[in-house]
Amino acid sequence: MTDKQKDDQAEVTRSGYVAIVGRPNVGKSTLLNRILGQKISITTRKPQTTRHQIIGVKTEQGSQVIYVDTPGLHRDRKEALNRYMNRAASNALRDVDLVIFVIDRTAWTDEDELVLAKVNQVRCPVILVINKVDKLKDKDILLPVIKNLSSHMSFAEIIPVSASKGDNVDLLEAAINSRLPVGIHYFPEDQITDRSERFLAAEVIREKIMRRLGDEIPYQVTVEIEQFRSEGKLLRISGLILVQRTGQKRIIIGNKGEQLKAIGSDARKELEKLFASKIMLNLWVKVKSGWSDDERALKSLGYDD
């Protein structure tokens, strides 16, 4: 091989879009955060925590993988917010180079069937990921499960992983990288997401609300960042927490404001790590009746296709 041929070979780069799909609460966001080595998608134990498409970019050794984390595909419900989430998940399957279909251990539900019907329509390879295998008491049951799942469609590979512990995630990444097409890199090497700092701040605050009050305030809450200003070494953030009913506002504020203070404290600590800056965080709660079933209100709050 000549020196020129060696140089040409060394300059070959690969890149591709990879959609991560699955029903709610199977660990899609945890998997993305594990692959990136950094948290960009919020996680809770509650289904439908992820509401938007979130892009995470990993660039190393000439390859750039652009992961698209998606809301969990679920049976259609009446609210506009649910319709938006299903659209966001379905749209992620368009024009991608690879699909990662995530399921939860050996469970197979009608919502998994819904996802299967969607991925059966794509023309690119589909890798089935069996997540949370660390929680299986008997690993021997995996082989018959894999055999059964392989009959559902012609998966490129079926890989058991633990996104939370990192088991087999390196094998998954190798399978992804081996299927990337030759192409230019679309993002700078040091960029890890396409989302703004305002968006990430709002998501962190929403995560802390759901973790503390997931049972009392299931889904009728969103966060809007009204101020995001750098003042030297200080980052000043003002967040407006929107709920649908007065009772929900009382729950978030809590007795003498203690619950809101705790949410703010949790969020501030994580935001300081995320932005590597001292944070001054101010939070308010406001009732906006019916926002989650109002298409115009959703668009104004950033839920826009």
C-alpha positions in Angstrom: 0.0 0.0 0.0 1.4 3.4 -1.0 1.7 6.3 1.5 -1.1 8.1 -0.4 -3.4 5.1 -0.1 -2.6 4.9 3.7 -3.5 8.6 4.0 -6.8 8.2 2.1 -7.7 5.2 4.3 -6.9 7.1 7.5 -9.1 10.0 6.4 -12.2 7.8 6.0 -14.9 8.9 8.5 -18.2 7.3 9.4 -21.4 8.8 10.7 -25.0 7.9 11.1 -28.3 8.6 12.9 -29.5 6.0 15.4 -33.0 6.1 16.8 -33.6 4.7 20.2 -37.2 3.6 20.5 -39.4 1.5 22.8 -42.4 1.7 25.0 -42.3 3.9 28.1 -40.0 3.2 31.0 -37.8 0.5 29.3 -34.6 2.5 29.9 -34.0 4.4 26.7 -32.7 7.6 28.3 -30.6 5.6 30.8 -29.0 3.8 27.9 -28.2 7.0 26.0 -26.7 8.6 29.1 -24.6 5.5 29.6 -23.3 5.5 26.0 -22.4 9.2 26.2 -20.9 9.1 29.6 -22.9 12.2 30.5 -26.5 12.9 31.4 -28.4 14.7 28.8 -31.8 12.9 29.1 -33.6 13.0 32.4 -34.6 9.8 34.1 -37.2 8.8 36.7 -39.1 5.6 37.6 -42.2 7.1 36.1 -43.3 6.2 32.5 -43.3 9.0 29.9 -40.6 11.0 31.6 -39.0 11.8 28.2 -41.3 14.1 26.1 -39.1 15.3 23.3 -36.7 13.9 20.8 -33.2 14.5 22.3 -30.1 14.2 20.2 -26.9 12.9 21.8 -23.7 12.9 19.8 -20.7 10.6 20.4 -17.6 11.1 18.3 -14.5 9.0 18.6 -11.9 7.3 16.3 -13.3 8.7 13.1 -16.9 7.7 13.8 -19.8 10.0 14.8 -23.0 8.4 16.1 -26.0 10.7 16.4 -28.4 9.1 18.8 -32.0 10.2 18.9 -33.6 9.5 22.2 -37.4 9.4 22.0 -40.5 9.4 24.2 -42.0 6.0 24.8 -44.5 4.9 22.2 -47.8 4.2 23.9 -51.4 3.6 23.1 -53.0 6.8 21.9 -54.7 8.9 24.6 -56.9 11.9 24.3 -54.5 14.6 25.4 -52.6 16.6 22.9 -49.4 16.1 24.9 -49.7 12.3 24.4 -50.3 12.7 20.7 -47.2 15.0 20.5 -45.0 12.4 22.2 -46.1 9.6 19.9 -45.5 11.8 16.9 -42.0 12.7 18.2 -41.2 9.0 18.6 -42.6 8.0 15.3 -40.9 10.8 13.4 -37.5 9.7 14.8 -37.7 6.6 12.6 -37.6 8.6 9.4 -34.3 8.7 7.6 -32.2 7.0 10.2 -29.4 4.6 9.5 -30.1 2.2 12.4 -32.8 1.6 15.0 -32.2 0.4 18.5 -35.5 -1.2 19.8 -35.3 -1.4 23.6 -37.5 -3.8 25.7 -37.6 -4.5 29.4 -36.2 -7.9 30.2 -38.5 -10.8 29.4 -41.7 -8.8 29.5 -43.5 -8.3 26.2 -46.6 -6.1 26.2 -49.1 -4.8 23.7 -47.2 -1.5 23.6 -44.1 -3.5 22.6 -46.2 -4.8 19.7 -47.0 -1.2 18.8 -43.3 -0.4 18.6 -42.7 -3.6 16.7 -45.3 -2.6 14.1 -43.5 0.8 13.7 -40.0 -0.6 13.3 -41.2 -3.3 10.9 -41.8 -0.5 8.5 -38.2 0.9 8.5 -35.7 -0.1 5.8 -32.6 0.2 8.0 -31.2 -2.5 10.3 -32.9 -2.9 13.7 -31.0 -4.1 16.8 -33.1 -5.4 19.6 -31.8 -4.5 23.1 -33.1 -6.5 26.1 -32.5 -4.1 28.9 -32.3 -4.5 32.7 -31.0 -8.1 32.5 -29.1 -7.4 35.8 -32.4 -7.7 37.5 -33.1 -11.2 36.2 -32.6 -13.8 38.9 -32.2 -16.6 36.4 -30.1 -15.7 33.4 -30.8 -19.1 31.8 -34.2 -17.9 30.8 -32.7 -15.5 28.3 -31.8 -18.0 25.6 -35.4 -19.2 25.0 -36.6 -15.6 25.2 -34.1 -14.5 22.6 -35.1 -17.4 20.4 -38.8 -16.4 20.7 -38.0 -12.7 20.1 -36.0 -13.6 16.9 -39.3 -14.9 15.4 -40.9 -11.5 15.7 -38.8 -10.0 12.9 -35.4 -10.2 11.3 -33.3 -8.3 13.8 -29.8 -7.4 12.9 -28.7 -8.5 16.4 -30.3 -9.2 19.8 -28.2 -7.9 22.6 -28.9 -8.2 26.4 -27.6 -5.2 28.4 -27.9 -3.4 31.6 -27.9 0.3 30.8 -27.8 1.2 34.5 -24.7 -0.9 35.2 -23.1 -0.7 31.7 -23.1 -4.5 31.1 -22.7 -5.3 27.4 -23.1 -1.7 26.4 -19.6 -1.9 24.8 -20.9 -4.8 22.6 -23.9 -2.7 21.6 -21.7 0.2 20.6 -19.5 -2.1 18.6 -22.5 -3.4 16.7 -23.7 0.1 16.1 -20.3 1.3 14.9 -19.9 -1.6 12.5 -23.0 -0.6 10.7 -22.3 3.2 10.3 -22.1 4.3 6.7 -19.1 6.2 5.4 -19.9 9.9 5.7 -18.9 13.3 7.0 -19.4 14.3 10.6 -22.3 16.6 11.1 -21.4 18.0 14.5 -18.1 19.3 16.0 -16.2 16.7 17.9 -16.8 18.3 21.3 -20.5 18.7 20.9 -22.6 16.2 22.8 -26.2 17.4 22.1 -28.2 19.7 19.9 -30.3 20.9 22.8 -29.8 24.4 24.3 -28.7 25.0 27.9 -32.1 26.5 28.6 -33.8 23.2 27.5 -31.4 21.2 29.7 -32.1 23.4 32.7 -35.8 23.1 32.3 -35.5 19.3 32.0 -33.4 19.0 35.2 -36.0 21.0 37.2 -38.8 18.8 35.8 -36.9 15.7 36.7 -36.6 16.8 40.4 -40.3 17.6 40.5 -41.2 14.1 39.2 -38.7 12.3 41.5 -40.1 14.0 44.6 -43.8 14.2 43.6 -44.2 11.6 40.8 -47.3 10.1 42.6 -49.0 13.3 43.5 -48.1 15.2 40.3 -48.0 12.6 37.6 -47.7 14.4 34.3 -49.5 17.7 34.3 -46.4 19.7 35.0 -43.9 21.4 32.7 -41.1 24.0 33.2 -40.4 27.1 31.2 -37.0 29.0 31.7 -37.8 32.7 31.8 -34.2 33.9 32.6 -30.8 32.3 31.8 -28.1 34.9 32.3 -24.4 34.6 33.0 -22.9 37.2 35.4 -19.2 36.4 35.6 -18.8 33.2 37.5 -22.6 33.2 38.4 -25.3 31.7 36.3 -28.7 33.2 37.1 -31.7 30.9 36.2 -35.4 31.6 36.7 -37.8 28.8 36.1 -41.6 28.9 35.9 -43.3 25.6 36.9 -46.7 25.3 35.1 -49.4 23.0 36.5 -53.0 22.5 35.5 -54.8 22.9 38.9 -54.6 24.9 42.0 -54.3 21.8 44.1 -51.2 20.8 42.2 -49.7 24.2 42.8 -50.2 23.7 46.6 -48.5 20.3 46.5 -45.4 21.6 44.7 -45.1 24.6 47.0 -45.7 22.4 50.1 -46.1 23.5 53.7 -44.5 26.9 54.1 -42.8 26.5 50.7 -40.6 23.6 51.9 -41.3 21.3 49.0 -40.4 24.0 46.4 -37.2 24.8 48.3 -36.3 21.1 48.3 -36.9 20.8 44.5 -34.9 24.0 44.0 -32.0 22.6 46.1 -32.0 19.3 44.2 -32.0 21.1 40.8 -29.4 23.7 41.8 -26.9 21.0 42.8 -27.3 19.1 39.5 -27.2 22.3 37.4 -24.0 23.4 39.0 -22.4 20.1 38.0 -23.9 20.3 34.5 -22.8 23.8 33.8 -19.7 23.9 36.0 -20.8 27.2 37.5 -22.3 28.7 40.6 -26.1 28.8 40.1 -28.6 31.3 41.4 -31.9 29.5 40.9 -35.4 31.0 41.4 -38.5 29.0 40.9 -42.2 30.0 40.7 -45.4 28.0 40.3 -48.3 29.0 38.1 -51.6 27.4 37.2 -52.2 27.2 33.4 -55.4 25.2 33.1 -55.5 22.7 30.3 -52.0 23.4 28.9 -51.3 19.7 28.2 -54.4 19.4 25.9 -53.9 22.6 24.1 -51.9 22.4 20.8 -51.2 26.2 20.8 -50.1 26.2 24.4 -47.8 23.2 23.8 -46.1 24.9 20.9 -45.5 28.0 23.0 -43.9 25.8 25.6 -41.5 24.2 23.1 -43.5 21.1 22.3 -43.2 21.7 18.5 -42.7 19.2 15.8 
